[in-house]
Amino acid sequence: MTLLLLLSACGSDNTGENAARMLSDARVALRYKHYAEAKDSILSLRQKYPTAIEARKQAILLLDSIEMAAAADSMQNAQGEEWERLHIKQQFFERKLLEDKKKDAE
C-alpha cells in the first residue's frame, strides 16, 4: 500500500509539467493556424490531467482564442450570410475572452 501511494505521489508531480507542455503545444499549433490540432491538444489535456487546475484555466482562455482566430480566418473567404455568422461568432469569442480574463484577474 505504501508503495502504491509513493508511486501515485511521484506521478502527480509531473501532472503540472505535462499539462503545461500540452498547453504550449496548443499555443504553437495556434501560432501556425493549425486550429484542429490546437483544440485537440486542449481537449486531450482536459481529459488526461483533470487535476491540473491552473493549466485547465489557461486552456479555457486559449480555446476561446483558437475559436476566435479560426472564425476570423474563415471570414476572409466567406460572403453574405456566412460572413455575418462568422463575424458574430468572432465577436462572441472576443467578448467571452475579455470576460474570462477579467474573472481570472479577480
Backbone as CSV, one residue per row, in Angstrom:
resi,resn,N_x,N_y,N_z,CA_x,CA_y,CA_z,C_x,C_y,C_z
1,MET,0.816,-1.187,0.000,0.000,0.000,0.000,0.867,1.262,0.000
2,THR,1.914,1.261,0.796,2.813,2.405,0.857,3.469,2.654,-0.489
3,LEU,3.856,1.586,-1.158,4.479,1.712,-2.477,3.515,2.339,-3.470
4,LEU,2.261,1.933,-3.409,1.241,2.483,-4.306,1.066,3.985,-4.069
5,LEU,1.017,4.393,-2.816,0.892,5.820,-2.503,2.103,6.600,-2.971
6,LEU,3.280,6.019,-2.792,4.515,6.669,-3.224,4.536,6.837,-4.736
7,LEU,4.145,5.788,-5.456,4.126,5.865,-6.918,3.107,6.887,-7.411
8,SER,1.935,6.913,-6.787,0.935,7.883,-7.235,1.371,9.305,-6.903
9,ALA,2.061,9.501,-5.798,2.565,10.827,-5.447,3.624,11.288,-6.425
10,CYS,4.510,10.385,-6.820,5.552,10.736,-7.796,4.945,11.061,-9.146
11,GLY,3.929,10.308,-9.534,3.290,10.547,-10.821,2.585,11.891,-10.868
12,SER,2.043,12.325,-9.735,1.309,13.582,-9.728,2.231,14.790,-9.863
13,ASP,3.517,14.621,-9.539,4.467,15.726,-9.685,4.604,16.145,-11.140
14,ASN,4.469,15.211,-12.048,4.612,15.507,-13.473,3.333,16.046,-14.101
15,THR,2.240,15.974,-13.389,0.954,16.390,-13.954,0.996,17.827,-14.447
16,GLY,1.449,18.738,-13.603,1.502,20.146,-13.996,2.436,20.385,-15.161
17,GLU,3.590,19.716,-15.143,4.560,19.874,-16.241,4.002,19.330,-17.547
18,ASN,3.393,18.154,-17.485,2.836,17.553,-18.701,1.685,18.383,-19.249
19,ALA,0.841,18.874,-18.361,-0.275,19.715,-18.795,0.245,21.015,-19.412
20,ALA,1.283,21.596,-18.800,1.871,22.832,-19.340,2.478,22.589,-20.716
21,ARG,3.076,21.429,-20.893,3.663,21.083,-22.194,2.567,20.973,-23.260
22,MET,1.449,20.352,-22.902,0.338,20.232,-23.856,-0.251,21.604,-24.176
23,LEU,-0.300,22.468,-23.180,-0.779,23.830,-23.392,0.157,24.577,-24.340
24,SER,1.444,24.388,-24.151,2.436,25.003,-25.032,2.289,24.481,-26.466
25,ASP,2.063,23.194,-26.601,1.850,22.606,-27.930,0.631,23.230,-28.609
26,ALA,-0.417,23.451,-27.831,-1.629,24.070,-28.390,-1.344,25.499,-28.843
27,ARG,-0.528,26.224,-28.075,-0.175,27.602,-28.459,0.630,27.629,-29.751
28,VAL,1.537,26.680,-29.886,2.336,26.604,-31.119,1.424,26.291,-32.303
29,ALA,0.517,25.345,-32.116,-0.416,24.990,-33.191,-1.267,26.201,-33.581
30,LEU,-1.702,26.974,-32.601,-2.472,28.191,-32.894,-1.636,29.180,-33.690
31,ARG,-0.376,29.353,-33.294,0.506,30.295,-33.990,0.606,29.950,-35.475
32,TYR,0.605,28.643,-35.788,0.717,28.200,-37.179,-0.647,27.935,-37.826
33,LYS,-1.711,28.382,-37.141,-3.077,28.276,-37.649,-3.524,26.831,-37.859
34,HIS,-3.045,25.939,-37.022,-3.476,24.542,-37.021,-4.540,24.422,-35.929
35,TYR,-5.717,24.946,-36.228,-6.754,25.091,-35.227,-7.252,23.760,-34.678
36,ALA,-7.470,22.792,-35.539,-7.947,21.481,-35.075,-6.926,20.828,-34.155
37,GLU,-5.675,20.929,-34.511,-4.606,20.359,-33.680,-4.542,21.069,-32.324
38,ALA,-4.698,22.371,-32.328,-4.671,23.142,-31.081,-5.839,22.742,-30.181
39,LYS,-7.032,22.625,-30.755,-8.202,22.208,-29.980,-8.014,20.802,-29.436
40,ASP,-7.521,19.904,-30.282,-7.308,18.521,-29.844,-6.341,18.452,-28.673
41,SER,-5.307,19.265,-28.707,-4.332,19.288,-27.623,-4.988,19.726,-26.318
42,ILE,-5.835,20.734,-26.391,-6.521,21.221,-25.197,-7.522,20.196,-24.676
43,LEU,-8.292,19.612,-25.566,-9.266,18.609,-25.130,-8.566,17.399,-24.520
44,SER,-7.443,17.028,-25.079,-6.654,15.931,-24.535,-6.099,16.289,-23.155
45,LEU,-5.611,17.513,-23.005,-5.116,17.994,-21.713,-6.215,17.881,-20.658
46,ARG,-7.399,18.323,-20.985,-8.509,18.304,-20.026,-8.878,16.882,-19.636
47,GLN,-8.761,15.971,-20.577,-9.109,14.581,-20.297,-8.009,13.880,-19.492
48,LYS,-6.756,14.092,-19.867,-5.641,13.393,-19.225,-5.277,13.953,-17.852
49,TYR,-5.449,15.259,-17.661,-4.991,15.909,-16.435,-6.108,16.726,-15.776
50,PRO,-7.127,16.055,-15.267,-8.248,16.785,-14.664,-7.861,17.564,-13.408
51,THR,-6.734,17.240,-12.800,-6.335,17.943,-11.573,-5.348,19.078,-11.830
52,ALA,-4.960,19.294,-13.068,-4.040,20.391,-13.413,-4.864,21.671,-13.568
53,ILE,-5.300,22.202,-12.452,-6.265,23.301,-12.448,-5.746,24.551,-13.161
54,GLU,-4.530,24.948,-12.884,-4.001,26.175,-13.495,-3.896,26.031,-15.014
55,ALA,-3.416,24.898,-15.476,-3.318,24.664,-16.926,-4.703,24.629,-17.552
56,ARG,-5.665,24.054,-16.849,-7.034,23.995,-17.372,-7.653,25.384,-17.475
57,LYS,-7.364,26.255,-16.505,-7.853,27.641,-16.588,-7.281,28.335,-17.815
58,GLN,-5.985,28.173,-18.022,-5.342,28.779,-19.190,-5.875,28.171,-20.482
59,ALA,-6.182,26.890,-20.447,-6.688,26.200,-21.630,-8.045,26.751,-22.062
60,ILE,-8.864,27.144,-21.099,-10.170,27.731,-21.429,-9.972,29.020,-22.221
61,LEU,-9.069,29.860,-21.749,-8.788,31.112,-22.464,-8.200,30.837,-23.845
62,LEU,-7.300,29.872,-23.905,-6.670,29.550,-25.181,-7.691,28.982,-26.165
63,LEU,-8.610,28.172,-25.671,-9.636,27.614,-26.543,-10.501,28.723,-27.141
64,ASP,-10.814,29.727,-26.337,-11.558,30.881,-26.858,-10.756,31.607,-27.935
65,SER,-9.465,31.746,-27.718,-8.598,32.401,-28.710,-8.546,31.601,-30.002
66,ILE,-8.518,30.295,-29.885,-8.499,29.429,-31.070,-9.784,29.616,-31.867
67,GLU,-10.910,29.577,-31.167,-12.208,29.747,-31.843,-12.295,31.102,-32.532
68,MET,-11.829,32.134,-31.847,-11.873,33.490,-32.394,-10.982,33.600,-33.642
69,ALA,-9.782,33.057,-33.573,-8.860,33.121,-34.710,-9.382,32.307,-35.886
70,ALA,-9.946,31.147,-35.603,-10.489,30.307,-36.679,-11.641,31.017,-37.381
71,ALA,-12.503,31.669,-36.614,-13.616,32.414,-37.221,-13.088,33.569,-38.061
72,ALA,-12.094,34.280,-37.550,-11.523,35.411,-38.291,-10.904,34.947,-39.605
73,ASP,-10.196,33.820,-39.574,-9.594,33.291,-40.803,-10.660,32.862,-41.800
74,SER,-11.699,32.228,-41.315,-12.765,31.764,-42.201,-13.509,32.931,-42.840
75,MET,-13.555,34.055,-42.139,-14.255,35.232,-42.661,-13.603,35.759,-43.943
76,GLN,-12.324,35.536,-44.093,-11.610,36.060,-45.262,-12.163,35.514,-46.565
77,ASN,-12.669,34.285,-46.537,-13.183,33.664,-47.761,-14.702,33.598,-47.802
78,ALA,-15.358,34.091,-46.770,-16.814,33.994,-46.684,-17.482,35.245,-47.254
79,GLN,-18.736,35.071,-47.611,-19.527,36.187,-48.124,-20.939,36.076,-47.587
80,GLY,-21.624,37.184,-47.596,-23.044,37.200,-47.255,-23.353,36.693,-45.863
81,GLU,-24.339,35.797,-45.790,-24.798,35.281,-44.509,-23.705,34.489,-43.786
82,GLU,-22.891,33.787,-44.514,-21.794,33.023,-43.895,-20.802,33.974,-43.226
83,TRP,-20.475,35.062,-43.893,-19.567,36.048,-43.297,-20.188,36.633,-42.035
84,GLU,-21.470,36.960,-42.105,-22.163,37.538,-40.946,-22.158,36.565,-39.770
85,ARG,-22.410,35.282,-40.026,-22.404,34.271,-38.972,-21.029,34.171,-38.323
86,LEU,-19.992,34.152,-39.147,-18.631,34.064,-38.625,-18.226,35.323,-37.867
87,HIS,-18.700,36.462,-38.344,-18.402,37.723,-37.662,-19.039,37.738,-36.264
88,ILE,-20.260,37.286,-36.167,-20.942,37.196,-34.877,-20.199,36.227,-33.952
89,LYS,-19.762,35.114,-34.505,-19.008,34.130,-33.723,-17.700,34.740,-33.210
90,GLN,-17.010,35.450,-34.063,-15.756,36.089,-33.672,-15.997,37.103,-32.555
91,GLN,-17.021,37.928,-32.709,-17.328,38.923,-31.688,-17.699,38.267,-30.364
92,PHE,-18.442,37.173,-30.424,-18.810,36.451,-29.208,-17.559,36.001,-28.456
93,PHE,-16.625,35.380,-29.171,-15.428,34.887,-28.510,-14.515,36.018,-28.042
94,GLU,-14.525,37.139,-28.730,-13.765,38.296,-28.244,-14.313,38.767,-26.906
95,ARG,-15.640,38.899,-26.825,-16.259,39.330,-25.561,-16.051,38.301,-24.462
96,LYS,-16.208,37.038,-24.796,-16.036,35.970,-23.806,-14.606,35.951,-23.281
97,LEU,-13.660,36.121,-24.166,-12.251,36.135,-23.769,-11.966,37.292,-22.817
98,LEU,-12.506,38.458,-23.117,-12.327,39.616,-22.222,-12.940,39.358,-20.851
99,GLU,-14.137,38.789,-20.832,-14.793,38.490,-19.551,-14.029,37.440,-18.760
100,ASP,-13.547,36.405,-19.445,-12.763,35.370,-18.762,-11.487,35.934,-18.179
101,LYS,-10.839,36.844,-18.911,-9.622,37.457,-18.411,-9.907,38.334,-17.197
102,LYS,-11.044,39.039,-17.221,-11.419,39.862,-16.070,-11.631,38.990,-14.834
103,LYS,-12.353,37.895,-15.014,-12.621,36.980,-13.899,-11.333,36.372,-13.374
104,ASP,-10.434,36.050,-14.288,-9.168,35.438,-13.901,-8.300,36.417,-13.101
105,ALA,-8.420,37.706,-13.426,-7.615,38.726,-12.738,-8.137,39.005,-11.330
106,GLU,-9.401,38.699,-11.091,-10.005,38.989,-9.765,-9.495,38.076,-8.698
